[in-house]
Amino acid sequence: MPQLDTSTWFIIILSMIMTLFIVFQLKISKHLYPGNPEPKSTVMLKQPNPWEKKWTKIYSPLSLPLQ
């Protein structure tokens, strides 16, 4: 059975890694990154909650009539 010739494996692997590196560099360089975002205002606007519009009565256990 013939021996496997591994003398070219180093060059093939090295060229494959370099090719992948170049391809990824080209892909990344074509990507458009957004500009610096503007800082948002930290003042929060009060949003009315649905339960704040209605009148609700909370019964405390101590104020309930004795049974």
Phi and psi in degrees as GROMACS dihedral restraints (atoms count N, CA, C in turn):
[ dihedral_restraints ]
;  ai    aj    ak    al  type     phi  dphi    fc
    3     4     5     6     1   -72.5    20    10
    4     5     6     7     1   151.8    20    10
    6     7     8     9     1   -78.4    20    10
    7     8     9    10     1   146.6    20    10
    9    10    11    12     1   -78.7    20    10
   10    11    12    13     1   127.1    20    10
   12    13    14    15     1   -82.5    20    10
   13    14    15    16     1   111.0    20    10
   15    16    17    18     1  -107.0    20    10
   16    17    18    19     1    14.0    20    10
   18    19    20    21     1   -69.3    20    10
   19    20    21    22     1   -24.6    20    10
   21    22    23    24     1   -98.5    20    10
   22    23    24    25     1    -2.5    20    10
   24    25    26    27     1   -62.5    20    10
   25    26    27    28     1   -39.7    20    10
   27    28    29    30     1   -60.9    20    10
   28    29    30    31     1   -45.6    20    10
   30    31    32    33     1   -65.9    20    10
   31    32    33    34     1   -39.9    20    10
   33    34    35    36     1   -66.2    20    10
   34    35    36    37     1   -45.5    20    10
   36    37    38    39     1   -66.0    20    10
   37    38    39    40     1   -41.9    20    10
   39    40    41    42     1   -63.5    20    10
   40    41    42    43     1   -43.4    20    10
   42    43    44    45     1   -68.0    20    10
   43    44    45    46     1   -34.2    20    10
   45    46    47    48     1   -65.4    20    10
   46    47    48    49     1   -42.8    20    10
   48    49    50    51     1   -65.1    20    10
   49    50    51    52     1   -42.4    20    10
   51    52    53    54     1   -64.4    20    10
   52    53    54    55     1   -40.7    20    10
   54    55    56    57     1   -64.1    20    10
   55    56    57    58     1   -43.9    20    10
   57    58    59    60     1   -62.3    20    10
   58    59    60    61     1   -40.4    20    10
   60    61    62    63     1   -61.9    20    10
   61    62    63    64     1   -44.8    20    10
   63    64    65    66     1   -65.7    20    10
   64    65    66    67     1   -42.1    20    10
   66    67    68    69     1   -63.1    20    10
   67    68    69    70     1   -44.3    20    10
   69    70    71    72     1   -67.1    20    10
   70    71    72    73     1   -36.1    20    10
   72    73    74    75     1   -63.5    20    10
   73    74    75    76     1   -40.9    20    10
   75    76    77    78     1   -66.5    20    10
   76    77    78    79     1   -39.4    20    10
   78    79    80    81     1   -64.5    20    10
   79    80    81    82     1   -43.5    20    10
   81    82    83    84     1   -68.3    20    10
   82    83    84    85     1   -37.2    20    10
   84    85    86    87     1   -69.2    20    10
   85    86    87    88     1   -23.4    20    10
   87    88    89    90     1   -86.3    20    10
   88    89    90    91     1    -8.4    20    10
   90    91    92    93     1   -75.8    20    10
   91    92    93    94     1   133.0    20    10
   93    94    95    96     1   -92.6    20    10
   94    95    96    97     1   117.0    20    10
   96    97    98    99     1   -91.2    20    10
   97    98    99   100     1   143.2    20    10
   99   100   101   102     1   -70.6    20    10
  100   101   102   103     1   156.9    20    10
  102   103   104   105     1   -70.8    20    10
  103   104   105   106     1  -179.0    20    10
  105   106   107   108     1   -65.5    20    10
  106   107   108   109     1   128.9    20    10
  108   109   110   111     1   -72.2    20    10
  109   110   111   112     1   147.3    20    10
  111   112   113   114     1   -77.6    20    10
  112   113   114   115     1   141.1    20    10
  114   115   116   117     1   -67.1    20    10
  115   116   117   118     1   135.2    20    10
  117   118   119   120     1   -83.7    20    10
  118   119   120   121     1   153.8    20    10
  120   121   122   123     1   -69.4    20    10
  121   122   123   124     1   135.4    20    10
  123   124   125   126     1   -88.8    20    10
  124   125   126   127     1    -1.9    20    10
  126   127   128   129     1   -75.4    20    10
  127   128   129   130     1   121.8    20    10
  129   130   131   132     1   -93.7    20    10
  130   131   132   133     1   136.3    20    10
  132   133   134   135     1   -84.3    20    10
  133   134   135   136     1   138.9    20    10
  135   136   137   138     1   -76.9    20    10
  136   137   138   139     1   117.9    20    10
  138   139   140   141     1   -98.0    20    10
  139   140   141   142     1   124.0    20    10
  141   142   143   144     1   -70.7    20    10
  142   143   144   145     1   131.1    20    10
  144   145   146   147     1   -83.9    20    10
  145   146   147   148     1   150.2    20    10
  147   148   149   150     1   -59.1    20    10
  148   149   150   151     1   -33.1    20    10
  150   151   152   153     1   -78.4    20    10
  151   152   153   154     1   -12.2    20    10
  153   154   155   156     1   -81.8    20    10
  154   155   156   157     1   -18.3    20    10
  156   157   158   159     1   -77.4    20    10
  157   158   159   160     1   -27.7    20    10
  159   160   161   162     1   -96.7    20    10
  160   161   162   163     1   152.8    20    10
  162   163   164   165     1   -87.5    20    10
  163   164   165   166     1   125.9    20    10
  165   166   167   168     1  -127.2    20    10
  166   167   168   169     1   144.3    20    10
  168   169   170   171     1  -110.2    20    10
  169   170   171   172     1   128.2    20    10
  171   172   173   174     1  -101.6    20    10
  172   173   174   175     1   124.2    20    10
  174   175   176   177     1   -93.8    20    10
  175   176   177   178     1   122.1    20    10
  177   178   179   180     1   -81.3    20    10
  178   179   180   181     1   143.2    20    10
  180   181   182   183     1   -58.8    20    10
  181   182   183   184     1   -28.2    20    10
  183   184   185   186     1   -76.7    20    10
  184   185   186   187     1   -22.8    20    10
  186   187   188   189     1   -91.6    20    10
  187   188   189   190     1    -4.7    20    10
  189   190   191   192     1   -73.9    20    10
  190   191   192   193     1   149.7    20    10
  192   193   194   195     1   -68.2    20    10
  193   194   195   196     1   148.7    20    10
  195   196   197   198     1   -70.8    20    10
  196   197   198   199     1   143.3    20    10
